[in-house]
Amino acid sequence: MLSSLKNRSKDWRNRLIADPRFQRFAARYWPFRSVARRRAVQLFDLCAGFIYAQVLYACVQLELLPQLQAGEKSLHDLLPGSGLQPEALRRLLLAAVALDLLEQRATDRFALGPQGAAMLANPGIAAMVRHHRFLYQDLVDPLALLQGKQRPTRLQSFWRYALDNALHNELDIDMARNGDKDADKGSARDLDMDHAPAVGSSGAQTDDYQLYSELMAGSQHMIAEQVLNAYNFSSHRALLDVGGGLGEFLRRVGQRYPGLQLGLFDLPPVIETARQGFAGDKLVPRCFAGNFQHDALPSGFDLISLVRVLHDHDDAVVQQLLERCAQALPPGGRLLIAEPLAATPGAKAMGDAYFGLYLFAMGQGRPRTFKEYQGFLQQAGFYRVRRVKTSIPMLCSLLIATVKKKV
Ligand SMILES: C[S@@+](CC[C@H](N)C(=O)[O-])C[C@H]1O[C@@H](n2cnc3c(N)ncnc32)[C@H](O)[C@@H]1O
């Protein structure tokens, strides 16, 4: 009753906003004028978002921000190596000024702007921007993407495990369809690799897992900081980071809690690279190479973390992985999940809009709400599922759950 009343009032509001006579009225009279102006700016930003992102991408490609780190420069200082004519570079610089990436200090003299300075403080963002080129190529025709007409996508090929999973699923369908024992002749090699980014090429090799692993390691400090500021690890003895990539999260937790024993679980090619990265370090986690879709997780840890892991897997894999976590943990052991959640106040666009389409292009996973995870966790044998506040929920939310006593 209440919700139908609410919906009727929203329908009335929408009819009003869509009425050109009301729009003319709102543009003229306070207080409607400031609301109308704010809405118009928001709508324009929605229309122009792709252009803004491309301006940022061009600045990152030309490394304009690091070039201005030491102080302001002239257009002519920035020309060499840009491959652009002065007028084209000026156009890009002025666009970057309009987006607060840069500041104009005098005619043809430029310095960092507040957003540009913030990006330099977080080098992982530039790496994220660079890899967006794969996503944007997939999104050139969003309907074709949503209709599934362009598989494998570029993004799927970037995230090699997503491509591996797609190949496996296709293989299963082929084998089920024709009972063909030779169906496993198909492999990454048979895919149209012209369609894929240059991440190695034929077949799965260690290199194919390196680009995404480095991207993740480069942006991990932002996530680890959120987690470390929100959760106290001191009551734990041993932490296993599942899907922990090159071990960057563990490095940061280990620096803050030197007494904590650390374990890293990831796919064999990723673990191989991680081991090399830890060579000579004081802090070396126990490394476990495996596939959480097929293998049990190692026991002996009283805390398991899943950082940016669950949202890029489908529901069945998530349910099974949570069950494997519950089996590996002792009664009372804890699970820590850190990732951006859907329907998060103040970060809704990041959940359903950004990750919704991102993960669709990746070919697996979806953004989930706290309530959805609560359901998965309870079914897997966890209780006391709670959400812990982080300072920037757009970057990640934090969920903590405890394993029930085994019967
Ligand atoms: C999005 S990355 C997150 C990496 C890291 N936790 C972070 O936040 O930087 C997902 C990680 O899960 C790993 N992964 C994906 N599927 C896996 C599987 N079936 N078994 C083990 N690890 C897997 C990937 O290799 C990758 O390191």
The ligand as an SDF file (V2000), in Angstrom:
LIG
                    3D

 27 29  0  0  0  0  0  0  0  0999 V2000
   40.2630   -9.9080   -9.3020 C   0  0  0  0  0  0  0  0  0  0  0  0
   41.6760  -10.7820   -8.8350 S   0  0  0  0  0  0  0  0  0  0  0  0
   41.9390  -10.2360   -7.1410 C   0  0  0  0  0  0  0  0  0  0  0  0
   43.3610  -10.4510   -6.6790 C   0  0  0  0  0  0  0  0  0  0  0  0
   43.6380   -9.9780   -5.2570 C   0  0  0  0  0  0  0  0  0  0  0  0
   42.8000  -10.6330   -4.2910 N   0  0  0  0  0  0  0  0  0  0  0  0
   43.4760   -8.4750   -5.1750 C   0  0  0  0  0  0  0  0  0  0  0  0
   42.4800   -7.9770   -4.6420 O   0  0  0  0  0  0  0  0  0  0  0  0
   44.3700   -7.7840   -5.6540 O   0  0  0  0  0  0  0  0  0  0  0  0
   41.0640  -12.4290   -8.6160 C   0  0  0  0  0  0  0  0  0  0  0  0
   42.1310  -13.4310   -8.2200 C   0  0  0  0  0  0  0  0  0  0  0  0
   41.5140  -14.7140   -8.0870 O   0  0  0  0  0  0  0  0  0  0  0  0
   42.3150  -15.6840   -8.7330 C   0  0  0  0  0  0  0  0  0  0  0  0
   41.4510  -16.7790   -9.2050 N   0  0  0  0  0  0  0  0  0  0  0  0
   40.4650  -16.7060  -10.1250 C   0  0  0  0  0  0  0  0  0  0  0  0
   39.8980  -17.9160  -10.3170 N   0  0  0  0  0  0  0  0  0  0  0  0
   40.5500  -18.7590   -9.4720 C   0  0  0  0  0  0  0  0  0  0  0  0
   40.4210  -20.1480   -9.1840 C   0  0  0  0  0  0  0  0  0  0  0  0
   39.5100  -20.8880   -9.8240 N   0  0  0  0  0  0  0  0  0  0  0  0
   41.2460  -20.7060   -8.2670 N   0  0  0  0  0  0  0  0  0  0  0  0
   42.1830  -19.9460   -7.6260 C   0  0  0  0  0  0  0  0  0  0  0  0
   42.3480  -18.6180   -7.8510 N   0  0  0  0  0  0  0  0  0  0  0  0
   41.5460  -18.0440   -8.7640 C   0  0  0  0  0  0  0  0  0  0  0  0
   42.9550  -14.9270   -9.8790 C   0  0  0  0  0  0  0  0  0  0  0  0
   44.1160  -15.5630  -10.3750 O   0  0  0  0  0  0  0  0  0  0  0  0
   43.2300  -13.5750   -9.2400 C   0  0  0  0  0  0  0  0  0  0  0  0
   44.4950  -13.5520   -8.6290 O   0  0  0  0  0  0  0  0  0  0  0  0
  1  2  1  0
  2  3  1  0
  2 10  1  0
  3  4  1  0
  4  5  1  0
  5  6  1  0
  5  7  1  0
  7  8  2  0
  7  9  1  0
 10 11  1  0
 11 12  1  0
 11 26  1  0
 12 13  1  0
 13 14  1  0
 13 24  1  0
 14 15  1  0
 14 23  1  0
 15 16  2  0
 16 17  1  0
 17 18  1  0
 17 23  2  0
 18 19  1  0
 18 20  2  0
 20 21  1  0
 21 22  2  0
 22 23  1  0
 24 25  1  0
 24 26  1  0
 26 27  1  0
M  CHG  2   2   1   9  -1
M  END
$$$$
